[in-house]
Structure formats: C-alpha cells, structure tokens
Amino acid sequence: MSTGGVPIDLVLHKPRPARPELVVLCDVSGSVAGFSHFTLLLVHALRQQFSRVRVFAFIDSTDEVTHMFGPESDLAIAIQRITREAGVYARDGHSDYGNAFVSFMQGFPNVLSPRSSLLVLGDGRTNYRNPATDVLADMVTASRHAHWLNPEPKHLWGSGDSAVPRYQEVITMHECRSAKQLATVIDQLLPV
C-alpha cells in the first residue's frame, strides 16, 4: 500500500473534449458563389474553435485552398483567387459534384478521419452528371460528423438537375438561407 494504509480521495478530472478538425468542401460555381463566400468568411472566423481547418473548393474538380485563408490574408482577395489560381475546374467549368467528390478522394485520401467534421457547401445541382453518392457515402463514413449546407429553398430540392434527394440518403442536409440557420448548424459542429 503506497499510502501506508491511509485512505485517499481520488480526484479525477473530467476529460476535455478534443476540438474536432473541420474539413470544408465548397462549391464555388456561379450559382452559389455569394453563399460560398459568406460561409467561407464565417469558417475563417471560427478557426479557433477547431484544432485544424482545411478548406477545399470545387466546380468540377477539387483543390485545397486552405493556404489562401491564412490569418493575415485579405479574405476578399483570397476568395477571388480561388477561381483564378486553384484547380477547381478541369472540364467545362460547370458544377459536377460527382467528379469533385472523386477528385477529392483521389487527391486527398487521408484528410477525413474519425476526428473530422465534414461540411459540404452547395446546392447539389449536378448538371445531370453522375452524383457519385457512393463516394460521398465513403466520405461521410470516414468522418465523425457530416453536414451539408444548401442555400436553395427546400421546395426546389430535387427539381431539374438537383441530386439533393439522392445526397440526403447519405448525408444530413440543412437548408441554409440565413445567418440563423447557419448558426444552428455550426453549433452542431462545435465541441461541447
């Protein structure tokens, strides 16, 4: 007995929850550009809540743009640089979520982990191309949490070239047209 028979009170500290990593996959095509820019600004402001934030942008191909959002960066200029300098389109410059998901998983296979919160930003309009829901399902499975923010009104989900109903089968999707809706989703991503 290391205490010489004297009883001691053990004090156990409640473990602090680890701050999650945030992986943002953002459609920067023309149809959602305003929403994407606003959300990227918010994500930049929330950096201290996450242990690591990585930002990926896409139109029909995905590229990492985290380096464009450094602490000293002019955010407006960084956002403009994405379409000029990042490899966000490889084909015709029209949204192709399926190819974007495939290029993300091929180019950055180890980004998602059980510590990651995946945040997809976009309207889910695929221009009638393959939505690659199987690849999205793999991304969701690899992450601790996964949410999709969609700036379109819910009544438009599934209309025309929208693959939203198919994506909803594998990821939690939120209508996000206001700051209040965005704050609600961000609260779910933040550690307790």
N, C-alpha and C positions, 0 to 999 in steps of 0.2 A: 504494500500500500504506500504509494508515494506521498500521501498526506499525513502519514503517521496515525491513521485512524480517525482523523478529524474530518467530519463531513464538510463538503464544499458545495456551493451552489454554482452549477454550470450556467453560464450566460452565453446563449447562442445568438449571434447576430443574424437577423433575417437577411438572406442574400438579396442584394440589389439586382433587379432585373437588368440583364445586359441590354445595352442600346442596340437596336437592330440596324442592319445595313439596309439602305434604301437603293433599289435599282429602278430607275425611271426609264420607260420605253415610250417615246413621244413621237406621235405623227406630226410632222411639220409641213404637211402639204397645205396648199392654199385654203382648202375647205375648213380647216381647223386651226389655222395659223394664229389668230388672235387668242383663242383659248389656250393653245400650247404655250404661247409667250407668257401669258399671265401665270399659268401654272408653274412654268419653269422659274419665274421670278419668286413665287411662293416657296418652291422647293429650295431655292438658293437661300432664302431667309430661314428655313427650318433646318439647315445643315447641322447646327449644334445639337439637335435632338437625336441625331443618328450617329452611329460610330463611323459610318462611311456612306457617302452618297456617290453613286455613279449614274451618269445621265447618258442615254443613248437616243439618238434621233433617227427617224426614217421617213422615207417617202415610199420607195420600192426596195430599198436596201438599207441596212442598219450600220451606223458608225457611232463610236463613242465620242461624245463631245464634252465630257467632264472637264477637261483641261481648259475649255473656253469659259468656264464658270468659276474661275479662281476667286479668292477673297478680294483681290484688288481689281478684278475685271469690271469694266463698264458693261453692265448686263445688257443694255440695249444693243451695243455693238456686238457682244457675244452672240446674241440671238440672230443678228443679221449675218454673222459669219457662218452660221450653221449651213445654210443652203449654198453659200459660195465655196466653202472650204471642206466641209465634211462629205464623206461618201454616202450621201443619203439617197441618191438615185443612181441606178445602173442601167435602167431600161429607158422608159419613155417619160419619167417624171410624174406619173400618175400613181396614186396610192395603190400599194399591193401589200396588204398585211401578211399574206401567206409567205411571200418571198422575204419580207422584212423579218418575220419570225425565224425562217430558215437561216437567213444570213446572220442573225443574232446568235443562234445556237451554234452555227459553224464557226463564226469568227470569235465568239466569246463563250466557249463551252463551260467554263468554270466560274462564271460570275455569280450565278444563282446558287444558293446554299440554304441549309436549314436556318441560318441566321438572317436571311434576306426577306425583305418585304418588296414585292414586285408591284409597281404601279404603272399600268398601261394608260396612256392618254390618247384618245382618238375617237372618231365617230364610227369606226368599224365598217366603213364603205370600201369595198374591195375592187370596185370597177369590174365586177363579175369574174374576178380571178379566184383561184383556189385559196380559201381562207386558212388552210393548214391548221385546223383545230387540233389535230393530233400533236403538232409541235407546241402549240400554246398549252395543251394539257401537260406536256412534259415540263414546260417552264413553270406552270403552276405547282406541279408535284415537287419540283426541285426547291421551291420557295416555302418559307414559313407561312407567309401571308401573301395573297394576291388580290388586287383590286383593279378594276378598270373604270376610269372616269370618262363618261361620254357626254359631250356638250350638246348633243341633239335632244330635242324633246322626245319623251318615251313613245309618243304616238307615231313617231317616224321610224322607230326601230323596226327593222325587218322590211321596210319599204324599199323598192328599187334595188340597188346593188348592196344594200346593207346586210351584212352577215351577222348582225348582232344576236339574233336568236340562237344561232349555232355557237357563237362565242359564249353566250350565257350558260350553255350546258357545261362549260369547263371553268368559268371564272365568275366571281361576283362582280356584277356591273352596276354602276351608280349613275343616274342622271346627274349631271353636274353643270348647272347653268348659272349658279350664283355663288357668291362667297360663302354663304351659309351652308350650302350643300357641300362645298369643297372643305370647309372646316370640319364638318361631320365626318367625312371620310378620313381626313388627315388625323383626327382624334383616334380613329381605329388603328392607324398605323403607328402612332407614338407609343412608347413604352409606358406602362402603368406607373 
